C-alpha cells in the first residue's frame, strides 16, 4: 500500500518535472519568437522616427541653401539694404518655423537676423567655419538665450566670381521638433557623437549621457540608476529602473543617422512578449496537467477496479473453499446416511425374516395338523388299497392311488408355500398377481383359521389383478393380517373374516373381522406394540410394523380402523402394474 502510494507520488513528481521542463521550453521558444517580432516592429518604428527627424531637419538645410542664392542676402553681404533684410529674414523664419535665420560675413559676424543682435560673432561655431570655407555645415548645440537645443544648417554664399562672401545660418529649435512626439510609443531617442540624448519622445531622458565604454545612460546630474544589459537570442535586453514612463525591461535597437549626425535608438517594452510567452507556457502546462489528471483518474479507476477484483476473487476463493468444505461435509453425511440406511435395510430384512419365522412358529401346530391329516389319509388309503388289491378290486385300488397322489400334491403345495414364505426375498419382483398371493396366504393360514373357528368369506376376482410388489413379502403381509384377525376374534361370538379385493382404481385388499376392534388404532403400526398375552397366542408386536414397512417400500399404503358395527378393518392399497411377459 505504502509502496504504491510512494510510486504514485514519484510518478507525479516526475510528471510535474517533465511538465515544468516542457513549459520552460515553450516559454523560451515563445519569448524568443516574441523578441524576434518585437525587434522587427521596433526596427520599423525606429526607421519611421529617423526618417521623420531627417525629413524635418533637411527642410532647414534646403532653406539655407535656397537663401544663400537669394539676392537680398547678397545685398546684405555687399552692404546694401540692410534695413529691409531683417524684415525679409523675419518673414522667412516665421513662414518656415525656423528659430533664427542669420546672414554672417567672412569674419563670422552677424550682418542681419530677426532674433540675434547685429555684430554678434559666430565664428566659433564649427559649422559656420565650414560654410565660410565653401561647404555645407550642420550640427547642434545651444542657441542661447533662445534655446538650449538648436540645430544649425549653414550654407556658403558665393559672389559672381564664385568666391565665398559670407554664409546663411538657419537654426531650428529641437524642442519644436520632438514636442509633437512626446509620450508616443515606443521610447525613442537620438544621441549625438558624445552619447548625449538630444532628441527624445520621453522629455525626462533629454541630455542623459552614455558614459564611455558602457551601454546604459545616466541622467545629467550623474545619479546612478539601476541598469543591466544582457543578450537573449542575439537581442540586446536592458533591465532598468528609470521611472514610471520607461519600461523595466526593454529590447534596445539602434540605427546610425550620419546625414544628421545622430544615432537613433529605441527601447521596446518586452513585458507583452513575456506575458504572451508565459500564457502560452501556462496553456501547455494546463493542457498537460489536464491530460495528466485524466490519465491519473483513468489509472486510479483501473487500480480501484483491479483492487475490487482482487478482493472479489479473494472472497470468491474463500466462499468456494467454504462451499467445498461444506460439500465434503455433505458428501460425508450422505455417505453416513447411506450407510445408516443400508444398516436399516439390513435390520429391516432381519426383522422381516424374524417376523416370518415367528409367524411360522405360531402357525406350526396348524401346519403340522395340515400335513398330518393327508398323511393319515394317505396311510389309510394305502392300507385300503392293499385290501382292495387282495379282494381283487383294481378299480378301487386305482381310485385310492389317485387320492393318495392328490393328497401328496396338496402336501407338496403346502410345503412349497411354506418354503416360499420362509425364503428371504432379496430382489423384489416388480409385478405380481394379487389374487394368487391372497390365495397362497389363505392356504397357509387355512388350518390356523380352522383351528380358531373362523369362517372365511372371500370371492376372488375372475381375472388376475396385477400389482407392484414381491410375492413373498406381500404374502407375509396378508398372512399377518389374517392371523391377527383370527387372534382378535378368539373370544368373539361370531368369527368371520371377510377378504375383499377392489381394483376399480388402485388395488385395495381389505380384511374385515368381527372381533372387538383395535384398541389403539394410531399405535398398532408401532414396533413392539402388542396386546397379546405372553401365555396365549403371544406376539412380539412386530407384525404390523414390518407389514407397514413392506407396503410402504412397494409404494402402497396400509391402514387399520374400527368398523361402525364392531370389528376391525385393515386395508392394503397397492399400485397397479401392467402385466408383462416376464411377470406372467
Ligand atoms: P402381534 O400380533 O405380535 O401383537 P402385530 O403388530 O401384528 O403384533 O399386532 C399389534 C397389535 O395390534 C396386536 O397386539 C393387537 O392388539 C392389534 N391388532 C392387530 N390386528 C387386530 C385386529 N384385527 N383386531 C384388533 N386388534 C388388532
Boltz pocket constraint, residues with backbone or C-beta under 6 A from the ligand:
constraints:
  - pocket:
      binder: B
      contacts: [[A, 480], [A, 481], [A, 484], [A, 485], [A, 488], [A, 513], [A, 515], [A, 516], [A, 517], [A, 518], [A, 519], [A, 524], [A, 526], [A, 529], [A, 530], [A, 531], [A, 532], [A, 538], [A, 539], [A, 540], [A, 541], [A, 542], [A, 543], [A, 544], [A, 545], [A, 568]]
      max_distance: 6.0
